[in-house]
């Protein structure tokens, strides 16, 4: 991976995504999802929908943070974690 600029934060982010997908797969096998309505402006969402929206939002949070700030990317990571779990819980 020497040709890529992997930082600790980038590696942690992608390992986190892999762990989330593995856990969600196991959870879905053990307990099938039920659609429900949350704060997202969508009729009803499943766990998979909320995971996808949470990950997509996290990516945008990181990109916006990189564009407008020179602070540590760990701040964006923390905001993304809060966003992700909020979407999973109440989305």
C-alpha positions as CSV (number, residue, x, y, z in Angstrom):
1,X,0.0,0.0,0.0
2,X,3.0,2.3,-0.3
3,X,1.4,4.0,-3.4
4,X,-1.5,5.2,-1.3
5,X,-1.4,8.0,1.3
6,X,-3.1,6.0,4.1
7,X,-3.1,7.9,7.4
8,X,-4.1,6.4,10.7
9,X,-7.4,8.2,10.5
10,X,-8.2,7.0,7.0
11,X,-7.3,3.4,7.9
12,X,-9.5,3.7,11.1
13,X,-12.4,5.0,9.1
14,X,-12.3,2.2,6.5
15,X,-11.8,-0.5,9.1
16,X,-14.7,1.0,11.0
17,X,-16.9,0.7,7.8
18,X,-15.9,-2.9,7.4
19,X,-16.7,-3.7,11.0
20,X,-20.1,-2.0,10.7
21,X,-21.0,-3.9,7.6
22,X,-20.0,-7.3,9.2
23,X,-22.0,-6.5,12.4
24,X,-25.0,-5.3,10.4
25,X,-24.9,-8.5,8.3
26,X,-24.8,-10.7,11.5
27,X,-27.6,-8.6,13.0
28,X,-29.8,-8.9,9.9
29,X,-29.3,-12.7,9.9
30,X,-30.2,-13.0,13.6
31,X,-33.1,-10.4,13.6
32,X,-34.6,-9.4,10.2
33,X,-35.2,-5.7,9.9
34,X,-38.5,-3.9,10.2
35,X,-39.2,-0.7,8.3
36,X,-39.9,2.4,10.4
37,X,-40.3,6.1,10.1
38,X,-37.8,8.4,11.7
39,X,-36.5,12.0,11.3
40,X,-35.2,11.3,7.7
41,X,-37.6,12.7,5.1
42,X,-38.2,9.3,3.6
43,X,-41.4,7.3,4.0
44,X,-39.8,4.4,5.9
45,X,-36.3,3.1,6.2
46,X,-34.7,-0.2,7.0
47,X,-31.5,-0.7,9.0
48,X,-29.6,-1.1,5.8
49,X,-31.0,2.2,4.4
50,X,-30.0,4.0,7.6
51,X,-26.4,2.5,7.5
52,X,-26.0,3.6,3.9
53,X,-27.3,7.1,4.7
54,X,-25.1,7.3,7.8
55,X,-22.0,6.3,5.8
56,X,-22.8,8.6,3.0
57,X,-23.3,11.5,5.4
58,X,-20.1,10.7,7.2
59,X,-18.2,10.8,3.9
60,X,-19.7,14.3,3.1
61,X,-18.9,15.5,6.6
62,X,-15.2,14.5,6.1
63,X,-15.1,16.1,2.7
64,X,-16.6,19.4,3.9
65,X,-14.4,19.4,6.9
66,X,-11.3,19.0,4.7
67,X,-12.5,21.8,2.4
68,X,-13.2,24.4,5.1
69,X,-10.9,23.6,8.0
70,X,-7.2,22.9,8.8
71,X,-8.0,21.3,12.1
72,X,-7.3,17.6,12.9
73,X,-9.4,15.2,10.9
74,X,-10.2,13.5,14.2
75,X,-12.8,16.2,14.8
76,X,-14.6,15.3,11.6
77,X,-14.4,11.6,12.6
78,X,-16.0,12.4,15.9
79,X,-18.8,14.4,14.2
80,X,-19.3,11.5,11.8
81,X,-19.6,9.0,14.6
82,X,-22.3,11.1,16.3
83,X,-24.1,11.6,12.9
84,X,-23.9,7.9,12.1
85,X,-25.3,6.6,15.4
86,X,-28.0,9.3,15.4
87,X,-29.2,8.2,11.9
88,X,-29.1,4.5,13.1
89,X,-31.1,5.3,16.3
90,X,-33.5,7.9,15.2
91,X,-33.3,8.1,11.4
